[in-house]
Each structure stands twice: as structure tokens, then as C-alpha cells.
Amino acid sequence: MTAKMAHATRMELPDTIRRRDRTAANKNKHRILGELIAATGITKKSAIGILDGRPAQDSRQTRQRQSLYNEAARSA
């Protein structure tokens, strides 16, 4: 049974590994990717995205729409 990693640690670890990945030779990048996957338990595609430094997807934004009816029409 694997122990769960704290959320703060999961957020800090990719930053540290990303710095190593940027300076590593191509033959070592695969090993670094494997370490990130083993440590965090995320999928390979997610790990690649994290190491590439892609921004996280923002939560969906909703816009406030103007009311179609005025107060008199709503009360009717």
C-alpha cells in the first residue's frame, strides 16, 4: 500500500524536478520523468505537461448575463 503525498508536497515536487529536467541531457530526461511518475502517481501525459511547464487549466468562468425582463415583468 502506498502512502498518499500531501498536496503541498505534490505541488512543490514538480517545480524541483522541472529545474533538473531543463538542465539534464536528453538521455536522462526519461529517467527524471519516471521518477516524477513514481513519486506522485500521476499519468505519463500529465507528468510531461508538468515538466514542460504548461499552465494549469483554469476553472471554468461563468459570465453574468443581464436580465431579459425588468422588475415589473418578473412580478407579473
C-alpha positions in Angstrom: 0.0 0.0 0.0 1.4 3.4 -1.0 1.1 6.4 1.3 -0.6 9.5 -0.1 1.6 12.5 -0.6 0.4 15.8 0.9 -1.0 18.3 -1.5 1.6 21.0 -0.8 4.4 18.5 -1.4 2.8 17.4 -4.7 2.8 21.0 -5.8 6.5 21.6 -4.8 8.0 18.4 -6.2 7.3 19.2 -9.9 9.0 22.6 -9.5 12.1 21.0 -8.2 12.1 18.2 -10.8 11.3 20.7 -13.6 14.6 22.6 -12.9 16.5 19.3 -13.1 14.8 18.3 -16.3 15.6 21.6 -18.0 19.4 21.2 -17.4 19.5 17.4 -18.0 20.8 15.7 -21.1 18.2 14.0 -23.3 19.2 10.5 -22.2 18.5 11.5 -18.5 15.1 13.1 -19.2 13.3 9.7 -19.4 14.7 8.7 -16.0 13.6 12.0 -14.5 10.1 11.6 -16.0 9.9 8.1 -14.5 10.9 9.4 -11.0 8.1 12.0 -11.1 5.5 9.4 -12.1 6.7 7.0 -9.4 6.7 9.7 -6.7 3.4 11.4 -7.5 1.4 8.6 -9.1 0.2 10.8 -12.0 -0.1 9.6 -15.6 2.8 9.9 -18.1 1.0 12.6 -20.2 0.2 14.7 -17.1 3.9 14.4 -16.0 5.1 15.5 -19.4 2.8 18.5 -19.3 4.0 19.4 -15.8 7.7 19.2 -16.8 7.0 21.2 -20.0 5.7 24.0 -17.8 2.3 24.2 -19.4 0.0 26.3 -17.3 -2.7 24.5 -15.3 -6.2 24.8 -16.7 -8.2 27.5 -15.0 -11.5 26.7 -13.6 -14.4 27.4 -15.9 -15.5 31.0 -15.8 -19.2 31.9 -16.0 -20.3 35.3 -17.1 -23.1 37.3 -15.6 -25.9 37.9 -18.1 -28.2 40.8 -18.0 -31.8 40.0 -17.1 -34.2 39.7 -20.0 -37.1 41.1 -18.1 -37.5 44.2 -15.9 -38.8 44.1 -12.4 -42.4 44.8 -13.5 -42.4 41.9 -15.9 -40.9 39.5 -13.3 -43.6 40.4 -10.7 -46.4 39.7 -13.2 
